Amino acid sequence: MGCGRVGGLLAAQLDESGHSVAVIDQDPDAFRRLPAEFSGRRITGMGFDRDALLQAGIEEAYALAAVSNGDNSNILTARVARETFGVKHVVARIYDPRRAEVYQRLGITTVATVPWTADQFLRRLLPKGAQVEYRDASGAVSLASIDYHPRWIGSTVGHLEESVGARIAYITRFGKGMVPTVSTVIQENDLVYIMAMSEELPRLQRRFMAEPVKAD
C-alpha cells in the first residue's frame, strides 16, 4: 500500500523476484513509478478500504507492506490486514518513533523511518562500536556491523579475518551490499558486517579497533 519511492521500488523488486504483487495507491499517477515491465496489479483506492484490499487479493495475501507517507493510513491498513483478513506478515512504515514503539507492542511490525535514517547517518559520522543487526532465535549467534581502525583500509578481507579471528559476512560499499572474497580489499567508508557468537562481540570490537600489527 503506497506507490511512492519506497513502495514503487519494493513492488518492482518483489515482482522481479517472481512474486505476485498488487499495489494500492489513491493517486493513479503514482503508478508511473513502476517499471514498464511490472506485471502486478495496480489498484486505485485507499489502502484501508475493504473493497480496494479485496481487489488487490488480500484474502490470498502472504504479506502486506504499508508504506504510504501517512502514519495513520499505514497503521490503519496494517490493522485491517491483520485483524480483518488475518494476514500474518504485515509491516508498516512509521515516521513517529514514539508511535512505532506503541504499535510494536501491539504486535504490528514497524519500520521507524526517522530513527533508522538518523542512525545510518550517525554510523557514517561517528564510531558506535558493534551494532547487532540480527540474532538467531537462541540469541547465541549475531550478525553485527562493526567499526574498524582506519589503518585496516587497504588490507584484504582474508588478512583482516585472520588477524582478528572473525568472519566477515558482507560489506556495504556506496550503499550496495556485496559478499567479499578473501582477496577483497577494504576501502574507505566500507561498512563491515561480521557473523559471530554474541558473547564474542565486545572482544571482537576491540580487535577491530586495534591498529594492525606490521609484519617483520
C-alpha positions in Angstrom: 0.0 0.0 0.0 1.6 3.2 -1.2 3.4 3.7 -4.5 5.8 6.4 -3.6 9.6 6.0 -4.0 9.8 3.2 -1.4 6.6 1.4 -2.4 7.4 1.6 -6.1 10.9 0.2 -5.5 9.7 -2.5 -3.2 6.9 -3.6 -5.6 9.3 -3.7 -8.5 11.9 -5.8 -6.7 9.2 -8.3 -5.5 7.8 -8.5 -9.0 11.2 -9.0 -10.5 11.9 -11.8 -8.0 8.8 -13.7 -9.3 6.3 -12.8 -6.6 2.7 -12.0 -7.3 2.3 -8.3 -6.4 -0.6 -5.8 -6.1 0.0 -2.1 -5.4 -2.7 0.2 -3.9 -2.5 4.0 -4.2 -5.2 6.7 -4.1 -3.3 8.6 -6.8 -3.3 6.8 -10.2 -0.3 8.9 -11.4 1.8 7.3 -8.7 1.9 4.0 -10.7 4.2 5.8 -13.1 7.0 5.0 -10.7 6.6 1.3 -11.5 8.8 0.0 -14.3 7.2 -0.7 -17.7 7.7 -4.5 -17.3 5.9 -4.6 -13.9 3.4 -7.4 -14.2 1.4 -6.9 -10.9 -1.9 -5.3 -10.3 -2.5 -1.6 -9.9 -5.4 -0.7 -7.6 -6.6 2.9 -7.3 -8.0 3.5 -3.8 -7.3 3.9 -0.1 -5.2 1.1 1.4 -7.5 0.6 4.4 -10.6 0.4 2.2 -12.1 -3.1 2.2 -13.0 -3.1 -1.5 -9.6 -1.9 -2.5 -7.9 -4.6 -0.4 -10.2 -7.3 -1.9 -9.4 -6.1 -5.4 -5.7 -6.4 -4.5 -6.3 -10.0 -3.4 -5.9 -9.5 0.3 -7.7 -12.8 1.1 -4.9 -14.8 -0.5 -2.1 -12.4 0.5 1.0 -13.8 2.2 2.2 -10.4 3.3 1.3 -6.7 3.2 3.6 -3.6 3.4 2.0 -0.3 4.3 4.5 2.3 3.0 2.4 5.4 2.3 3.5 8.9 3.5 1.0 8.9 6.4 1.4 7.1 9.7 -2.3 6.9 10.3 -3.0 5.3 6.9 -0.2 2.8 7.3 -1.3 1.7 10.8 -5.0 1.5 9.8 -4.1 -0.5 6.7 -1.9 -2.8 8.8 -4.5 -3.4 11.4 -7.2 -4.1 8.8 -5.0 -6.6 7.1 -4.1 -8.4 10.3 -7.4 -8.2 12.2 -9.9 -8.4 9.4 -8.2 -10.6 6.9 -5.7 -12.5 9.0 -2.6 -11.6 7.1 0.3 -12.9 9.2 3.2 -10.9 7.7 2.4 -7.2 8.0 4.9 -4.3 8.1 4.1 -0.6 8.5 6.4 2.4 7.9 6.1 4.9 10.8 7.7 8.3 10.9 7.0 9.0 14.6 9.3 6.8 16.7 7.1 7.0 19.8 4.1 5.7 17.9 6.3 3.0 16.4 7.1 1.6 19.8 3.4 1.5 20.7 2.5 -0.4 17.6 5.4 -2.8 18.1 3.9 -3.7 21.5 0.6 -4.3 19.8 2.3 -6.9 17.5 2.5 -4.8 14.4 6.0 -4.8 12.9 7.1 -1.3 12.1 9.9 0.4 10.3 10.6 3.7 12.1 12.0 5.7 9.2 13.3 8.7 11.0 15.3 7.0 13.7 16.6 4.4 11.3 17.8 7.1 8.8 19.4 9.1 11.7 21.2 6.0 12.9 22.6 5.3 9.4 24.0 8.8 9.2 25.5 8.6 12.7 27.1 5.3 11.9 28.8 7.0 9.0 29.8 10.1 11.0 30.8 8.6 14.4 32.0 5.2 15.5 29.5 3.4 17.7 31.1 0.0 18.2 29.4 -3.3 17.2 25.7 -2.9 16.5 23.6 -6.1 16.2 21.5 -6.2 13.0 20.2 -9.8 13.6 20.3 -12.5 16.2 19.2 -16.1 15.7 16.3 -17.4 17.7 18.5 -18.6 20.6 20.4 -15.3 20.7 23.7 -17.1 20.5 24.7 -16.0 17.1 24.7 -12.4 15.9 25.1 -10.5 12.6 26.6 -7.2 13.5 28.0 -4.1 11.9 31.4 -3.3 13.4 33.7 -0.3 13.4 37.4 -0.8 12.5 40.7 1.0 12.8 41.3 3.2 9.7 44.7 1.5 9.2 42.8 -1.6 8.1 41.8 0.3 4.9 43.8 -1.2 2.0 44.0 -4.6 3.7 42.4 -7.7 2.2 39.4 -9.3 3.9 41.4 -12.5 4.3 44.1 -10.7 6.2 41.6 -8.9 8.4 39.7 -12.1 9.2 42.9 -13.9 10.1 44.2 -11.1 12.2 41.1 -10.5 14.3 39.7 -14.1 14.2 36.2 -13.2 12.9 34.2 -14.0 9.8 33.1 -11.1 7.6 29.6 -11.8 6.3 29.3 -8.9 3.9 30.3 -5.4 3.2 28.2 -2.4 2.2 30.1 -0.2 -0.3 28.5 3.0 -1.8 25.1 1.9 -0.4 25.3 -1.5 -2.1 25.9 -4.8 -0.3 28.5 -7.3 -1.5 29.8 -10.7 -0.4 33.5 -10.3 -0.2 36.2 -12.9 -1.0 39.5 -13.3 0.9 41.1 -11.1 -1.8 38.6 -8.2 -1.5 40.3 -5.0 -0.3 38.8 -2.9 2.4 38.1 0.6 1.1 37.4 3.9 2.8 33.8 4.2 4.0 33.1 0.5 3.7 30.6 -0.8 6.3 31.7 -4.2 7.6 29.3 -6.8 8.9 30.5 -9.9 10.8 28.9 -13.1 11.9 30.0 -14.2 15.3 28.9 -15.6 18.7 27.0 -12.9 20.5 29.2 -13.2 23.6 32.3 -12.5 21.5 31.2 -9.2 20.0 32.8 -6.9 22.7 36.2 -8.7 22.3 36.0 -8.6 18.5 35.1 -4.9 18.5 38.3 -4.3 20.5 40.3 -6.3 18.0 38.9 -4.5 15.0 39.6 -1.1 16.6 43.2 -2.0 17.4 45.8 -0.8 14.9 47.1 -3.6 12.7 50.4 -5.1 13.7 53.0 -4.7 10.9 54.8 -7.9 9.9 58.5 -8.1 10.4 
